[in-house]
Amino acid sequence: MSEWMPIGEWRRCGELARPGVAFEIRNAEGMSLFTPCTDAVPKAPWDWTSPPLEFRAISEAPAERSEPLPAPRSD
């Protein structure tokens, strides 16, 4: 949806926030995390060895419906 922006501009996520929009944050190794817009950059996951580098707005994936529960078995 949008171009990658430097993580130093994270405060601008509020300008891009809309219903159906999430944000992808990426580090130098290409690892990503997905998050809503927050006041501060979210804490990097435990397995990231480099800090967040850039972010972009993306479309949220549509909700998936689960299969109906199977009927109870009568044994």
C-alpha positions as a Markdown table, in Angstrom:
| # | Residue | x | y | z |
|---|---|---|---|---|
| 1 | Met | 0.0 | 0.0 | 0.0 |
| 2 | Ser | 2.7 | 2.5 | 0.8 |
| 3 | Glu | 6.5 | 2.8 | 0.3 |
| 4 | Trp | 9.0 | 1.8 | 3.0 |
| 5 | Met | 9.7 | 4.7 | 5.3 |
| 6 | Pro | 12.6 | 5.0 | 7.9 |
| 7 | Ile | 11.6 | 3.9 | 11.3 |
| 8 | Gly | 12.5 | 7.4 | 12.6 |
| 9 | Glu | 9.3 | 8.6 | 11.0 |
| 10 | Trp | 7.1 | 6.1 | 12.9 |
| 11 | Arg | 5.1 | 9.0 | 14.4 |
| 12 | Arg | 3.6 | 9.5 | 10.9 |
| 13 | Cys | 1.8 | 6.1 | 11.2 |
| 14 | Gly | -1.2 | 8.0 | 12.6 |
| 15 | Glu | -1.5 | 9.9 | 9.3 |
| 16 | Leu | -1.7 | 6.6 | 7.4 |
| 17 | Ala | -3.9 | 4.7 | 9.9 |
| 18 | Arg | -7.3 | 3.7 | 8.5 |
| 19 | Pro | -9.7 | 0.8 | 9.1 |
| 20 | Gly | -8.3 | -2.2 | 7.4 |
| 21 | Val | -4.7 | -0.9 | 7.5 |
| 22 | Ala | -1.9 | -2.4 | 9.6 |
| 23 | Phe | 1.8 | -1.7 | 9.6 |
| 24 | Glu | 4.7 | -3.9 | 8.7 |
| 25 | Ile | 8.0 | -3.2 | 10.4 |
| 26 | Arg | 11.2 | -4.7 | 9.0 |
| 27 | Asn | 14.7 | -5.0 | 10.3 |
| 28 | Ala | 18.0 | -5.1 | 8.4 |
| 29 | Glu | 17.8 | -8.9 | 8.1 |
| 30 | Gly | 14.4 | -8.7 | 6.3 |
| 31 | Met | 12.4 | -10.0 | 9.3 |
| 32 | Ser | 9.0 | -8.5 | 9.7 |
| 33 | Leu | 6.4 | -7.9 | 12.3 |
| 34 | Phe | 2.8 | -6.6 | 11.8 |
| 35 | Thr | 1.2 | -4.2 | 14.2 |
| 36 | Pro | -1.4 | -1.4 | 14.4 |
| 37 | Cys | -0.2 | 2.2 | 14.8 |
| 38 | Thr | 1.0 | 2.8 | 18.4 |
| 39 | Asp | 2.5 | 5.8 | 20.1 |
| 40 | Ala | 6.0 | 4.2 | 20.2 |
| 41 | Val | 7.6 | 1.7 | 17.9 |
| 42 | Pro | 6.7 | -1.7 | 19.2 |
| 43 | Lys | 9.5 | -3.7 | 21.0 |
| 44 | Ala | 11.4 | -5.9 | 18.6 |
| 45 | Pro | 10.7 | -9.7 | 19.0 |
| 46 | Trp | 13.2 | -11.7 | 21.0 |
| 47 | Asp | 14.7 | -13.3 | 17.9 |
| 48 | Trp | 15.6 | -10.1 | 16.1 |
| 49 | Thr | 19.3 | -9.4 | 16.2 |
| 50 | Ser | 19.1 | -6.0 | 14.6 |
| 51 | Pro | 16.7 | -3.1 | 15.5 |
| 52 | Pro | 13.7 | -2.1 | 13.4 |
| 53 | Leu | 14.8 | -0.3 | 10.2 |
| 54 | Glu | 11.7 | 0.7 | 8.2 |
| 55 | Phe | 8.0 | 0.4 | 8.1 |
| 56 | Arg | 5.1 | 0.7 | 5.6 |
| 57 | Ala | 1.3 | 0.6 | 5.7 |
| 58 | Ile | -0.3 | -2.6 | 4.4 |
| 59 | Ser | -3.8 | -4.0 | 4.0 |
| 60 | Glu | -4.9 | -6.2 | 6.8 |
| 61 | Ala | -5.6 | -9.7 | 5.8 |
| 62 | Pro | -9.4 | -10.5 | 5.8 |
| 63 | Ala | -10.6 | -12.5 | 8.7 |
| 64 | Glu | -10.8 | -16.2 | 8.1 |
| 65 | Arg | -13.8 | -18.2 | 9.1 |
| 66 | Ser | -13.2 | -21.4 | 10.9 |
| 67 | Glu | -14.9 | -24.6 | 10.0 |
| 68 | Pro | -18.0 | -25.4 | 11.9 |
| 69 | Leu | -17.6 | -27.7 | 14.9 |
| 70 | Pro | -18.3 | -31.3 | 14.0 |
| 71 | Ala | -21.5 | -32.8 | 15.4 |
| 72 | Pro | -21.0 | -34.8 | 18.6 |
| 73 | Arg | -20.5 | -38.5 | 18.1 |
| 74 | Ser | -22.9 | -40.9 | 19.7 |
| 75 | Asp | -20.9 | -44.0 | 20.7 |
